Amino acid sequence: MDPQEIEALIQAALPGAKVQVEDTAGDGNHFQAVVVAEQFQGLPLIKQHRLVNEALKPYLQDGRLHALALRTFTPTQWQQLQGADPGSAPQSSPFPPS
């Protein structure tokens, strides 16, 4: 899989979401993602992650996607973290460099 394919799957499941995916190992099946979505409002972190994982379930089950580290935020949380407009796409990953 490539990062753009994962981004598209997440965006299809969470319309309006801002998504950034990185291939952490360069092997096409270990990724990290930042997802900013209104749909996360009021949900605990585990439910936010379940929403994302549900969009990728077939790929996780058949092994095409082996590992995905997630960081999920509401637009307000993202704005507070980045000091940016909540509608903006993630500009930098909150993940440490690989």
Salt bridges, closest charged atoms under 4 A:
ASP27 OD2 - HIS30 ND1 2.58
ASP62 OD2 - ARG64 NH2 2.70
